[in-house]
Amino acid sequence: MAGGGNAIRGSRVGAGPLGEAERGEAAPRKAVTYFCTNAHRSVITFAVEATPPDSWDCPKCGLPAGLDEENAPPAPKIEPYKTHLAYVKERRSDAEAEDILEEAIALLRSRRKSGEVIF
Ligand SMILES: [Zn+2]
């Protein structure tokens, strides 16, 4: 019981070394360097307690940048949608595609009727 009383007396609010630290510089930070496939080197600062992600978008070119200078992440495919569409076209005949479309429309109509989809 006596110990608790001493602790309260020992820490005065608004004075002492604690207050000085609080109005000091910004919170401690660490710098992490990311490398993109275009050989850009970007230094990103994080809070010390934060865990830096494995990859970061390069501020200079927007490509993903990694922590390993020798092994920068590859540039992503620019047209994933187009590629996928071409793939679908390759695999399906027009008739099949039409069937799928009909099916989708029928499903949409039944959903709209039951109030699931409103537009
Ligand atoms: Zn870059």
Boltz pocket constraint, residues with backbone or C-beta under 6 A from the ligand:
constraints:
  - pocket:
      binder: B
      contacts: [[A, 36], [A, 37], [A, 38], [A, 39], [A, 40], [A, 58], [A, 59], [A, 60], [A, 61], [A, 62], [A, 63]]
      max_distance: 6.0
